[in-house]
Structure formats: C-alpha cells, structure tokens
Amino acid sequence: MTWDLGLIYKTAEEAWADAKEVGQLAQKAEKEYKGKLTDAKTIVECLHLYERMAELAGKVSNYFGLAMETDYTDSEAVANSNKADSITTEAYTRTSFIDSELVEADDAVLEEAIKAGGTVSNYIKDVLRGKPHLLSPETEKVLTALGEFMETPYNVYNQAKLSDMQFDDFTVNGKTYPLGYSLFEDEYEYECDTDVRRAAFRHFSDKIKQYENVTAAAYNAYVTRDKKIADLRGYKDVFEYLLFDEKVTRDLYDRQIDVIMEKLAPHMRKYAALIKKVHKLDKMTYADLKLSVDPDYDPRVSIEEAEKYVADGLAVMGEEYVSMVHEAFKDRWIDFATNDGKCTGGFCASPYGAPASFILLSWQNRMADVFTLAHELGHAGHFRLCNNSQGYFDTQVGNYFVEAPSTINELLLTGYLEKTGDDPRFKRWVLSCTVGKTYYHNFVTHLLEAAYQREVYKIIDEGGSVQADTLSQIYKDVLTKFWGDTVELTEGAELTWMRQPHYYMGLYSYTYSAGLTIATKMSKRILKEGAPAVADWKKALAAGSTVTPLEFAKMAGVDISTDAPLVETVEYIGSLIDEMCELTEKIK
Ligand SMILES: [Zn+2]
C-alpha cells in the first residue's frame, strides 16, 4: 500500500552523502568561478557544475520531502526534510553569484555561451530574460538565503490542517460516524445518505472554522510575500510577476477565468439540477454537489482491477507507455494508504535522475480513484519522456500545460470505457465520470478557486491585506456568481478557501482548465487518428520546458492564441450534460 522511496536512494545514508556533495559542489563553484564568469568557456563549465548540483539537490529534497508528505505527524521525517532544505538553500545561496555575473557578461560572450551551452543554453536565455528584474548580487544572495522561510506559510498551513486539526466523531439518527480531513473529502462528500452527508459537512466545517484565523494569517503572509517580491523586482504588478516565469500573458490568464465563469455556469447549473432530480433532494445545497448521478452503478474497484483499467484505457498511448503503467504497480511507485497525517488529494513527483515517479493517493476503491490514478500516471509519463530527453534545466515545465498530460489520460480512460458497453445506464455512468469528475474538478472546483485567488491578489496588489472574513466573503461571492440560485450555499461553503494546497503554489489553480482545454482537443485527435496523433503528443511532452505554452499547444495541433479551443471545450461539456439529461429520461 505504500511507495518505495528506496527507488531514489537505497538508504538515508546514501541520500545524506548526496546532500553533502550538493554542499561541496556549491563550494567548488564559488571557489573556482566566482568573479570569473567573463568568457563563454568558463560560463558553460560553471553552469554544468551548477546543473549537477541542482539535479542532486532536487533528488535529495524529494527523497526527504516525500517521506514527510505521507506522515506530517512523524517528527523525524519533518526534521529530516527541514535539514535537507537547509542544505540545499545554503548551496543555492553560495551559487547565487552565477545569475548576477551572467547578466553582467558581454553580449557576444553570452551569445557564444548559448551556442556552446547544450543543456544549459536555455538557462542562460532565461536569466537574460529576467535581467530587468534582477537585483544587486548582495540582495540576490540575501533573498536566496531567506528562501526557505518563504515557504513557511505553506508549512504552517499544512501543520494546522494535517497535524493539529483533530476531528470528533459525529452522530446521525443514533449511529456514530468517524470524521477526518481525507475521510470527509474522499468519502462523506460522495455519501448517498443525505442526512449523513449534510451532517458530515456541518461537522467538518465547524472544525476547520476553528482554524480559520491561523490559516488566514499564513495565507496573508504568503500572498503579501508575492507582492513584496513583485515590487522589489520591479514588476508592474503581482500578476505580471506570477506569470513571468510561466511565459503566460495576462490575457491568456484572464480569459481562462472569465470565459468559463460566464459560459460554463449555465451548463453546470443544469447539471446541479439533474443531481437534485435523480436523488430526489428537497433542495440542492453546496454539500450535495459531489453526489454522483448514479452511485449504485459505481463499481468498487480493487487495486488489481485498477491496474487493468488504466493499462487498457491507456493502451492507445503505445506499448512503452503501458509498460510504464505496469512498472508503477510492480515497483511500488504509488502510495495508496490512507493514514493520519498524510497529505490530502493526490500528486505525482518525478525527481530528475531517479528511475521512478512517486504518486500519492488516498485510495478508496472507487472508480473516481482509478481516474485519479490515470491522471497522476499522466504526470509520470510526461516527466519520464522529458527527463529522458532534456537536461535538468529544461524539465522545469510551467504550470500552464503541466495538467494537460494528466487530464488527457482521464479522457482517454473515458473514451475506452465508452466502447465497452452501450446500455443507457452504463453510458450515463461513463458520462458522469467525465463530467462529475474530470470536468467538474478541473473546470469548476479549480476554476472557482482561481477566480477567488484573482480577487485576493487584486486586494494585495492595491496594498491591502486579507483576513478570514474577507476571504470567506470573496469565496462566497464567487460561488454565488457561478451557481446563482440553483445551489443553496450551506453555511461552511465559504470556508472552501481553507481547503486547497494549491493556493500556496502561485497561480496554479487556473492552469487545470488550461491544461484540460488542450487535452480535450488532443484526446479527440488521439481517439480518432491513433498513432500519428500519439506521436505528436509524445513529441510535445518530450520537449519539456524548451517550449512556451503556446508552442507546446501548437506541437499538439491546438491553437490557443484565440479563445476558440476554450469555448469549444465549454460547449462540449454542455453537450455531455445534455446527453446525460436525455439518457436519464430514457432510463426512467
Ligand atoms: Zn495533476
């Protein structure tokens, strides 16, 4: 049930040995290259050494960080992770002179270095691109040294949520039920017994509300940090700063939020009405939105069956891809366990230079978990391709398309399932997986988060600050705008701002729908054309961060310079909902 971090390092001693080497490489860089980055040959040599250091630092941080993610109550794991972070921060502080000296070098020298740089060429280009925002060498050094504290808000958030928050049992109609963070998000939100589901929502909300001030303080520190850095570095506003490294324009960002808020809302209200009707609810509340259209039909899935579903569903991606899927199960890349102190939700980490990816899940034997698994394996497949094709610096894939290879796997799985039966009830169930899981999660949940986040950053950008009640009000406004009067906002709905770790990862939330827009078009191509489309897709994935989001989409045959693919995707979601409504009439 647990993953095997031994795939990165056999023992912790081995990892500490590499951590030591990270420090030594940083010292070597400082001793041999500081003050000397004036000719192309020296620049390229130094950057290759730095590349090696960064690669090892990533491996070490992942090894100790991942151990902590599975149990935040394990104080030794937390201490190890902190220690590893300190070591890498120190190494980056020592080597912060590199960027400062690079931007001061002659243009002709840099051009020569870029030509001769190989895997470090794009790194040089990116440093030059950021030149207008670079501060003096001493200031850069101080900022890097303070780097590990920059993540303190996220650590506080996680400790409050995963270690300190203890949920009491609750009772409904004489029966007692246990409650926990994951238990609520993975089980009770989908619970068919309306009394139990709504009671769980109430108890969950009451508990998290007790932590709203500490969470708001951590979050305010986080977003204010972004604003301070944006100002110090001379960005026009905090948005320009947050989108700069992503190579995404403000237009592209705003469009994603505005188009979906306006055009998807009517379809989703129809979907909410369908849930209410099918479940014969007295009213549709926020606590009922995760209900599946046909929960009785939802098969329980064992881990063995999941492997078969995913392998068959992704067979269209080719033999090599499927063998990676089997490898993930056989070699224990996946942490299925549901223990206290474990990070909620799911993610996939693919340390550069390790032979495996690491997938964290909260496995509940549901079909929805199979979709999550296909999703995370999409990240693994992406990084296997680009880690094997590019140097370390060219695998720092931006958020805008990082969720495309993951969400496309969910769609390919749906495409496969659709072909396995044509009974109306089965068909509706498959559609409900796509709408209720894939599109709901990426186009609704994360999108509403993105709309909320944009409002928060607007306040911060104007020099304001945010407290628990401001955040709740913003969240409530966003929900009201989207759901109208179709969904009653149960007390506690406004606290959703407390639940998502992505708020501590820059403007991450909006990228899910951006990725899925590309994935929607691409999956249609793959299901229709087969091999040639798969080849295009793999080529785009292998490109890593050598391409911008626009170029990436273009390699996949999708033009995101206009809003057409997005509008088309929204219409497609609408058509799926219409089809579900029609099938429901038939089934009756
Ligand atoms: Zn993902």
Boltz pocket constraint, residues with backbone or C-beta under 6 A from the ligand:
constraints:
  - pocket:
      binder: B
      contacts: [[A, 346], [A, 375], [A, 376], [A, 379], [A, 402], [A, 403], [A, 406]]
      max_distance: 6.0
